[in-house]
Amino acid sequence: MSNPVTITEAAALHIKDMMKEHEEENAFLRVGVKGGGCSGLSYGMGFEHEKGEKDSMFDQHGITVLVDKESLDIMNGTVIDYKQSMLGGGFTIDNPNAIASCGCGSSFRTATNAGKPEEC
C-alpha cells in the first residue's frame, strides 16, 4: 500500500531544517485535519514525540510521519510541498479530496466531510 500523504523532497528538506532549528530531530511529523476555518476543515502540522494508538505511521525522505485515523481518509492522496518565491517560502498542500476552499486558502471541505465552519 502506498503512503496516504506524499511529502516532496523540497518539503522534507525544509522540515528537517525546522526540526534541527527547534531541536526536534528525534520527533515525528504529525499531519492532520481539524474542524475550523471558513470552509469547515483546516490542516495542521507539528512535531510530536509519541505515536498514538490510532495513528498511522510511515517514512518519507527520512522523516517519520504520523496521521490520525480521522484525518487519514480526508488526506488520502495529499501532496505536501515547499515552494520558494521572491516573497518568501511556504508549504503548499494539494489535496485531491478538497472540493471547496475559502478565499485565503487555509480551510477546505470534502464531498463527504464539511467539517465545522467558523465565521470568516
Helices and strands as residue ranges (DSSP letters): E 5-7, H 9-21, E 28-35, E 41-48, E 55-60, E 63-68, H 69-75, E 78-85, E 88-94, E 98-101, E 107-110
